[in-house]
Amino acid sequence: MAEWTWAVGADGPWVSADGAPGRARGVVLLLHGGEVVDDSATGTWDASVLRMLPFGWALRNWGAARGLAVWRVRFRVRGWNGRRADPTHDVAVVMEEVRRLHGDVPVILMGHSMGGRAALLRAGDPGVRGVLGLAPWIEPGDPVEGVRGRHLLIAHAAGDVHTSARESRRFVERARGPAASADFVGVALDAHPMLRVRRWNEVAVAFAAGVLGWA
């Protein structure tokens, strides 16, 4: 099944879609990582972008026949960029595109590193049913209100020196009040680049299946 790519707006963000053809029953948005500050354009072949490919393949193989569409999002720029929080605006634009093409279907946000932070901060958007943070970038005091009524899972490698597994655990603990569910999964023998691809893919597919209620 071929993946197709288009720009949402004149200057992006870009979406590469895979999975169910036509109108989907559910959508997963895959959100890549990036830098704290970087105004340069995100490239198609950036390592952070390519890192999300295996998740797309695994989710497609599991979910396409069930009606799942998988959208890999490429942010306009590589950085978060302070108060601009550029990736969060890109996610909002892509969510509008989901509604335009598929209607009010359930959406799961899955984000790595910077993309994980964007996912957590956009969790309250209409249509979002669950958020999977993959070694997400979390700052102390990042709000948990967005996950109210949503399902939350954060997976983090103990050997990660780029983002904090401790902050991920703390976020989950704080979210256990408002969230529909909130859990943490530690990934052994790995670090920030998520080299144990099969294990990370298992986490992603199991989360999607549980949130959507699809066997």
Backbone bond lengths (Angstrom), bond angles and torsions (degrees), N, CA, C in turn:
res aa  C-N    CA-C-N  psi(-1)  N-CA   C-N-CA  omega(-1)  CA-C   N-CA-C  phi
1 M - - - 1.461 - - 1.518 108.67 -
2 A 1.329 117.82 122.76 1.450 121.98 -173.96 1.529 110.99 -78.52
3 E 1.323 114.61 147.29 1.452 122.10 174.65 1.527 108.11 -93.13
4 W 1.314 117.60 140.06 1.459 119.64 177.10 1.523 108.92 -125.25
5 T 1.357 115.88 148.71 1.458 122.40 -171.66 1.524 110.42 -125.66
6 W 1.335 115.98 140.01 1.460 120.59 174.59 1.526 109.64 -149.24
7 A 1.333 114.82 159.61 1.460 121.59 176.80 1.518 109.40 -90.33
8 V 1.316 115.74 134.38 1.463 121.37 174.29 1.532 106.06 -96.84
9 G 1.302 116.87 93.41 1.455 121.03 -171.25 1.517 109.97 100.76
10 A 1.329 116.13 166.27 1.462 121.20 -173.34 1.521 112.43 -63.79
11 D 1.324 117.26 -35.86 1.464 121.72 -175.07 1.520 112.80 -117.93
12 G 1.314 117.25 25.56 1.448 120.19 -179.12 1.517 110.56 92.94
13 P 1.331 115.33 -177.64 1.467 128.92 4.60 1.529 112.26 -65.78
14 W 1.323 114.04 173.40 1.455 120.79 -179.23 1.519 109.72 -113.48
15 V 1.321 114.85 149.06 1.460 121.62 178.33 1.518 108.89 -125.07
16 S 1.328 116.18 131.48 1.463 122.41 170.07 1.519 106.74 -111.64
17 A 1.322 116.31 113.51 1.462 121.74 -171.25 1.512 111.53 -103.93
18 D 1.318 114.77 144.17 1.456 122.70 179.54 1.518 106.88 -146.50
19 G 1.314 116.08 170.10 1.457 119.81 175.61 1.502 112.37 101.08
20 A 1.321 115.63 -139.42 1.463 121.14 -172.02 1.523 111.18 -64.24
21 P 1.328 118.27 129.36 1.461 120.41 173.77 1.523 110.09 -75.22
22 G 1.323 116.21 155.30 1.455 119.43 177.77 1.516 111.97 71.02
23 R 1.302 116.00 -150.96 1.464 121.86 -175.74 1.528 110.21 -76.77
24 A 1.325 116.05 124.99 1.460 121.66 -175.26 1.526 111.28 -89.52
25 R 1.333 115.42 160.25 1.466 122.23 172.97 1.518 111.59 -92.15
26 G 1.315 116.62 -16.66 1.453 122.53 179.84 1.514 109.23 -165.70
27 V 1.338 116.43 156.39 1.462 121.52 -177.16 1.521 109.48 -134.08
28 V 1.329 115.87 137.09 1.461 122.44 169.64 1.521 107.95 -110.00
29 L 1.327 116.66 128.82 1.458 121.91 172.26 1.520 108.69 -101.28
30 L 1.327 116.78 124.25 1.460 122.97 177.51 1.521 108.51 -100.58
31 L 1.327 116.30 122.14 1.459 122.79 -172.11 1.524 109.70 -118.23
32 H 1.319 116.76 119.25 1.465 121.58 -173.91 1.529 112.46 -82.25
33 G 1.316 114.86 170.62 1.450 121.96 179.14 1.519 112.82 -84.14
34 G 1.344 115.33 -176.46 1.451 120.05 -178.70 1.516 111.61 -174.44
35 E 1.323 115.98 -152.20 1.454 122.62 -174.65 1.529 110.53 -114.18
36 V 1.322 114.82 162.75 1.461 119.52 176.42 1.528 109.96 -64.89
37 V 1.347 115.77 -48.17 1.462 121.36 177.79 1.521 108.56 -134.91
38 D 1.312 117.13 121.33 1.467 122.11 176.40 1.528 108.38 -171.10
39 D 1.328 115.53 115.32 1.460 120.82 -178.68 1.520 113.22 -92.62
40 S 1.325 117.49 -0.66 1.461 119.23 -177.43 1.526 110.56 -73.81
41 A 1.329 114.95 153.10 1.463 120.41 -177.39 1.525 110.99 -67.65
42 T 1.312 116.35 140.69 1.460 121.54 176.65 1.523 109.41 -73.37
43 G 1.337 115.76 131.05 1.456 120.55 -178.79 1.516 112.76 -93.52
44 T 1.312 115.16 152.59 1.467 120.77 179.07 1.517 111.87 -58.65
45 W 1.343 116.02 -33.83 1.458 120.82 -174.36 1.524 112.97 -102.91
46 D 1.319 117.83 14.71 1.461 120.32 175.52 1.529 109.43 -60.66
47 A 1.335 115.53 142.00 1.468 119.68 -179.18 1.523 111.72 -57.73
48 S 1.324 116.56 -38.66 1.466 119.45 -179.01 1.526 111.77 -63.57
49 V 1.332 115.94 -33.81 1.465 120.78 178.50 1.527 110.55 -72.94
50 L 1.323 115.94 -46.41 1.467 120.56 -178.36 1.524 112.03 -65.15
51 R 1.333 116.03 -27.16 1.467 119.94 -178.74 1.527 112.39 -60.73
52 M 1.316 117.40 -21.76 1.463 120.16 -178.53 1.525 112.61 -88.34
53 L 1.332 117.84 -8.72 1.463 120.35 -178.51 1.530 113.83 -57.05
54 P 1.348 119.30 -48.13 1.472 118.38 -178.42 1.527 113.28 -59.98
55 F 1.330 116.88 -32.85 1.466 119.17 176.43 1.528 110.25 -64.31
56 G 1.328 115.34 -41.89 1.459 119.24 178.35 1.511 112.48 -60.78
57 W 1.330 116.34 -44.16 1.467 120.12 -179.92 1.528 111.35 -63.13
58 A 1.353 115.75 -45.86 1.463 119.55 -177.90 1.524 111.41 -64.30
59 L 1.321 116.75 -43.79 1.461 120.24 -179.63 1.522 111.36 -67.35
60 R 1.324 116.89 -38.00 1.466 120.25 176.60 1.520 110.51 -62.52
61 N 1.330 116.58 -47.35 1.466 119.79 -177.74 1.519 111.65 -61.20
62 W 1.324 115.96 -36.12 1.464 119.20 178.89 1.523 112.03 -79.35
63 G 1.346 116.99 -41.18 1.447 119.07 -164.31 1.507 119.04 -108.69
64 A 1.334 119.18 -13.89 1.468 119.48 -174.35 1.524 112.01 -57.66
65 A 1.323 116.38 -45.21 1.467 119.72 -178.93 1.526 112.20 -69.03
66 R 1.331 116.25 -17.93 1.461 120.60 178.91 1.530 111.95 -90.55
67 G 1.319 116.91 -5.20 1.460 120.35 179.52 1.508 114.77 101.16
68 L 1.338 117.42 19.41 1.462 121.42 -179.34 1.525 110.71 -91.44
69 A 1.321 116.40 131.60 1.461 122.33 170.21 1.523 108.43 -104.06
70 V 1.317 117.01 136.30 1.464 122.81 -179.48 1.523 107.91 -115.23
71 W 1.310 116.33 120.34 1.461 122.09 -179.28 1.522 109.67 -114.08
72 R 1.335 116.08 116.07 1.468 120.55 171.23 1.524 107.72 -88.14
73 V 1.309 116.03 119.83 1.459 121.80 -178.48 1.527 109.51 -94.39
74 R 1.328 116.07 134.16 1.475 121.25 171.63 1.524 107.45 -112.37
75 F 1.332 114.87 115.01 1.458 120.26 -177.65 1.529 111.32 -66.27
76 R 1.316 116.34 156.18 1.468 121.10 -179.62 1.523 111.89 -62.98
77 V 1.325 116.70 -43.85 1.464 120.67 -179.05 1.517 109.44 -127.30
78 R 1.337 115.31 164.34 1.463 120.46 -172.71 1.520 113.79 -79.68
79 G 1.333 117.94 -16.52 1.455 119.57 -171.32 1.516 115.25 -111.59
80 W 1.352 113.50 163.90 1.465 121.52 173.17 1.523 109.78 -75.73
81 N 1.320 114.96 -47.30 1.464 122.63 171.44 1.524 113.80 67.11
82 G 1.330 113.51 55.69 1.456 121.29 170.40 1.510 113.92 56.80
83 R 1.325 114.95 -136.81 1.465 120.00 -175.40 1.524 112.86 -65.13
84 R 1.327 116.88 -17.93 1.464 118.55 176.84 1.519 111.55 -64.11
85 A 1.339 115.91 -33.93 1.476 120.73 179.24 1.523 110.68 43.55
86 D 1.337 115.56 54.26 1.465 121.35 -171.70 1.534 114.50 -50.52
87 P 1.341 119.35 -43.72 1.476 118.22 -177.79 1.527 113.88 -61.08
88 T 1.331 117.52 -30.30 1.465 118.54 -179.03 1.523 111.22 -66.24
89 H 1.327 116.78 -35.10 1.467 119.89 177.44 1.526 110.60 -68.88
90 D 1.341 115.74 -38.09 1.464 119.25 177.62 1.522 111.36 -62.38
91 V 1.326 116.41 -41.50 1.471 119.50 179.27 1.527 110.32 -62.61
92 A 1.330 117.04 -41.36 1.460 119.98 179.35 1.527 111.43 -60.98
93 V 1.331 116.52 -41.05 1.466 121.05 179.45 1.528 110.44 -64.94
94 V 1.331 116.26 -42.23 1.465 119.94 -179.36 1.527 110.65 -68.37
95 M 1.318 117.52 -35.82 1.470 119.69 176.52 1.526 110.91 -60.97
96 E 1.322 117.10 -38.38 1.465 119.95 175.93 1.525 110.74 -63.04
97 E 1.336 116.43 -37.46 1.461 120.72 178.37 1.526 111.16 -66.68
98 V 1.317 116.84 -37.27 1.469 120.18 175.65 1.524 110.05 -59.35
99 R 1.324 116.17 -47.54 1.466 119.54 -178.84 1.529 111.34 -64.33
100 R 1.333 116.31 -36.27 1.460 119.76 179.90 1.525 111.63 -64.81
101 L 1.334 116.46 -41.26 1.463 120.59 -174.59 1.526 113.76 -89.66
102 H 1.336 116.59 -31.11 1.467 119.07 -171.94 1.523 114.16 -123.46
103 G 1.313 117.65 -4.91 1.452 119.38 -179.40 1.521 111.99 78.74
104 D 1.324 116.05 -155.88 1.466 121.43 -174.64 1.526 111.38 -88.35
105 V 1.319 115.89 63.16 1.465 120.62 177.91 1.529 109.28 -90.87
106 P 1.332 117.78 156.82 1.462 119.73 176.09 1.523 111.27 -67.67
107 V 1.332 115.03 140.02 1.463 121.84 -178.76 1.521 109.00 -122.08
108 I 1.329 115.76 137.77 1.460 122.39 172.80 1.519 107.85 -115.00
109 L 1.325 116.49 129.01 1.456 122.45 175.80 1.521 108.59 -97.43
110 M 1.333 116.61 124.72 1.459 122.25 176.24 1.519 108.02 -124.17
111 G 1.329 116.87 115.60 1.450 119.47 -175.19 1.509 113.52 -132.74
112 H 1.334 115.19 141.28 1.457 122.15 177.83 1.522 109.75 -102.80
113 S 1.330 116.42 132.61 1.459 122.29 172.07 1.531 110.15 57.64
114 M 1.341 118.35 -117.63 1.465 120.98 177.82 1.522 111.16 -58.62
115 G 1.333 116.71 -38.02 1.459 120.31 177.23 1.513 112.19 -64.61
116 G 1.333 116.79 -30.47 1.451 120.57 175.37 1.512 111.93 -66.30
117 R 1.335 115.70 -39.87 1.462 118.64 177.31 1.524 110.89 -64.87
118 A 1.336 115.81 -42.76 1.462 119.55 177.49 1.526 110.80 -59.73
119 A 1.331 116.64 -41.77 1.464 120.52 179.68 1.524 111.22 -62.00
120 L 1.326 116.84 -43.98 1.458 120.35 -178.83 1.526 111.46 -64.83
121 L 1.329 116.55 -37.46 1.456 119.70 -177.98 1.531 112.81 -79.05
122 R 1.345 118.01 -17.42 1.464 121.20 177.51 1.520 111.60 -104.51
123 A 1.323 116.82 9.42 1.467 120.57 -175.84 1.517 112.91 -60.14
124 G 1.316 117.32 -26.99 1.454 120.54 -177.78 1.508 114.74 -81.22
125 D 1.336 118.16 -1.55 1.462 120.65 179.81 1.532 110.66 -61.74
126 P 1.333 117.86 145.55 1.471 120.42 177.49 1.524 111.17 -57.58
127 G 1.303 115.60 134.96 1.458 120.66 178.93 1.508 114.27 98.38
128 V 1.329 117.84 -21.33 1.465 119.77 -179.74 1.521 109.20 -73.54
129 R 1.320 115.55 125.68 1.463 120.17 179.53 1.523 111.65 -106.89
130 G 1.331 117.45 -28.03 1.455 119.90 -178.38 1.509 111.64 -154.57
131 V 1.340 114.95 157.42 1.463 122.04 178.27 1.517 108.78 -133.30
132 L 1.328 115.23 128.82 1.461 122.03 173.18 1.520 107.80 -113.60
133 G 1.319 116.20 114.16 1.454 121.61 175.44 1.517 109.65 -93.30
134 L 1.310 116.86 122.12 1.465 123.55 -179.83 1.522 107.94 -105.11
135 A 1.337 116.10 100.75 1.466 120.53 -175.13 1.522 110.64 48.17
136 P 1.326 117.82 52.33 1.462 119.98 -172.30 1.523 112.65 -71.56
137 W 1.301 114.48 153.44 1.464 122.44 170.96 1.524 106.76 -82.75
138 I 1.320 115.95 115.01 1.457 121.94 179.67 1.518 108.44 -128.85
139 E 1.316 116.34 131.60 1.453 122.22 174.68 1.524 109.30 -99.78
140 P 1.354 117.24 147.32 1.464 118.95 175.94 1.530 110.11 -55.13
141 G 1.297 115.58 132.92 1.455 119.22 179.46 1.509 115.27 89.32
142 D 1.337 118.36 -3.13 1.463 119.16 174.08 1.535 108.65 -56.13
143 P 1.330 118.05 134.11 1.468 120.43 -172.28 1.525 112.98 -69.27
144 V 1.323 115.04 145.19 1.465 120.95 176.50 1.527 111.72 -104.40
145 E 1.316 117.28 -3.01 1.463 120.18 -175.14 1.526 111.93 -60.00
146 G 1.337 117.07 -30.32 1.457 120.41 -178.52 1.515 114.03 -62.23
147 V 1.330 117.51 -25.91 1.465 119.63 -177.87 1.528 112.47 -88.71
148 R 1.330 116.42 7.39 1.473 118.91 179.15 1.531 109.99 -56.59
149 G 1.327 115.53 124.75 1.452 120.92 179.25 1.514 114.85 76.94
150 R 1.342 117.33 0.13 1.463 121.47 179.18 1.527 109.99 -102.33
151 H 1.323 115.20 161.28 1.460 121.05 173.24 1.527 108.37 -91.74
152 L 1.319 115.89 131.49 1.461 121.80 -176.15 1.520 110.32 -124.86
153 L 1.316 115.33 132.85 1.459 121.55 170.25 1.517 107.59 -137.28
154 I 1.323 115.94 132.36 1.463 120.80 173.76 1.520 108.14 -120.22
155 A 1.325 115.62 127.21 1.463 122.74 176.33 1.522 108.13 -112.69
156 H 1.322 115.94 131.83 1.466 119.59 -175.09 1.524 109.29 -147.93
157 A 1.327 115.29 137.72 1.460 120.32 176.73 1.522 109.83 -83.37
158 A 1.327 115.62 138.17 1.460 119.90 179.42 1.521 111.58 -64.29
159 G 1.329 117.07 -27.99 1.458 121.28 -178.69 1.512 114.66 -85.86
160 D 1.313 117.98 10.11 1.467 121.97 -178.29 1.529 109.68 -74.48
161 V 1.328 117.02 121.82 1.464 121.18 178.33 1.530 111.47 -107.89
162 H 1.316 117.60 0.83 1.467 121.33 -179.77 1.523 112.05 -96.74
163 T 1.308 117.47 -39.46 1.457 122.03 173.95 1.521 108.12 -126.40
164 S 1.316 116.22 161.54 1.461 121.27 -167.81 1.524 113.34 -98.99
165 A 1.334 115.33 116.14 1.461 119.60 173.62 1.527 110.57 -64.93
166 R 1.333 116.36 -31.91 1.468 119.63 178.27 1.529 110.99 -63.34
167 E 1.336 116.91 -44.27 1.467 119.34 178.38 1.530 111.00 -65.31
168 S 1.336 116.24 -34.26 1.464 119.02 176.61 1.521 110.93 -62.28
169 R 1.328 116.49 -44.77 1.468 120.02 178.40 1.528 110.94 -61.61
170 R 1.322 116.07 -43.05 1.462 120.05 -179.37 1.526 111.04 -63.77
171 F 1.330 116.14 -39.49 1.463 119.47 178.87 1.525 110.28 -62.19
172 V 1.324 116.41 -44.59 1.464 120.49 179.03 1.523 110.50 -60.76
173 E 1.319 116.99 -43.05 1.461 120.34 179.86 1.527 111.13 -60.94
174 R 1.337 116.42 -42.01 1.464 120.05 179.64 1.527 111.77 -69.69
175 A 1.337 116.01 -29.43 1.470 120.34 -176.67 1.518 112.89 -80.52
176 R 1.318 118.13 -11.69 1.466 119.70 -173.95 1.521 112.75 -65.25
177 G 1.305 117.88 -19.15 1.456 119.82 174.67 1.515 112.37 -75.04
178 P 1.331 117.20 -62.02 1.470 119.03 -175.15 1.522 115.56 -76.61
179 A 1.321 118.63 -29.19 1.468 120.80 -173.08 1.525 111.57 -73.50
180 A 1.337 115.77 152.77 1.462 120.20 173.28 1.520 110.21 -63.93
181 S 1.320 116.56 -36.46 1.462 123.27 171.91 1.515 106.71 -156.94
182 A 1.324 116.74 151.06 1.462 121.18 -179.39 1.520 108.55 -148.82
183 D 1.323 115.96 119.69 1.460 120.69 -176.32 1.522 110.58 -139.32
184 F 1.325 114.31 158.41 1.465 122.34 177.98 1.519 108.77 -124.22
185 V 1.327 116.36 136.78 1.460 122.18 175.78 1.523 108.19 -123.79
186 G 1.316 116.38 123.84 1.453 120.47 174.31 1.524 110.25 -88.85
187 V 1.321 115.94 137.79 1.463 121.35 178.18 1.524 107.70 -109.40
188 A 1.322 115.88 114.10 1.461 121.05 -176.13 1.521 111.16 -77.79
189 L 1.322 115.03 155.95 1.468 122.61 171.84 1.525 112.45 55.60
190 D 1.319 116.41 42.94 1.460 119.99 178.81 1.521 108.95 -150.47
191 A 1.340 115.37 175.67 1.450 122.06 -178.45 1.524 108.78 -142.60
192 H 1.331 116.63 -162.58 1.461 120.75 -171.82 1.532 114.67 -60.45
193 P 1.334 120.54 -36.91 1.480 119.74 -177.81 1.527 115.53 -70.33
194 M 1.319 118.10 -5.34 1.479 122.04 176.85 1.530 111.18 59.48
195 L 1.320 116.08 57.70 1.465 120.79 -176.13 1.525 112.98 -76.57
196 R 1.319 117.57 -21.67 1.472 120.18 175.52 1.532 108.34 -81.83
197 V 1.310 114.39 71.07 1.463 121.64 -169.86 1.522 111.98 -56.42
198 R 1.319 116.71 -45.26 1.470 119.61 -176.76 1.524 111.21 -59.99
199 R 1.334 116.43 -42.84 1.463 119.80 -178.86 1.533 110.98 -64.70
200 W 1.325 117.15 -45.77 1.462 120.15 179.55 1.531 110.75 -63.05
201 N 1.317 116.12 -39.85 1.467 119.60 178.22 1.526 111.58 -63.08
202 E 1.333 116.15 -39.82 1.466 120.06 177.74 1.521 110.67 -59.42
203 V 1.320 116.06 -43.10 1.465 120.64 179.03 1.527 110.38 -61.16
204 A 1.334 116.29 -44.88 1.465 120.73 -177.09 1.525 111.78 -64.96
205 V 1.319 116.77 -46.28 1.465 120.07 -178.00 1.528 110.65 -66.83
206 A 1.326 117.27 -42.63 1.463 120.05 179.72 1.524 110.95 -62.79
207 F 1.327 116.55 -39.01 1.465 119.56 179.16 1.521 110.49 -65.58
208 A 1.320 117.01 -46.26 1.463 120.21 179.33 1.523 111.06 -59.63
209 A 1.325 116.59 -44.24 1.464 120.35 -179.63 1.525 111.28 -61.66
210 G 1.325 115.92 -42.24 1.454 119.59 -179.25 1.518 113.28 -68.22
211 V 1.325 116.22 -43.82 1.464 120.06 -177.80 1.524 111.23 -67.68
212 L 1.321 116.75 -41.88 1.463 120.57 -177.95 1.526 112.82 -81.51
213 G 1.337 116.06 -17.39 1.457 119.61 -178.81 1.507 113.55 72.30
214 W 1.347 115.63 29.13 1.458 121.01 -179.76 1.517 109.18 -102.39
215 A 1.295 117.83 127.11 1.467 121.78 178.93 1.516 109.88 -72.45
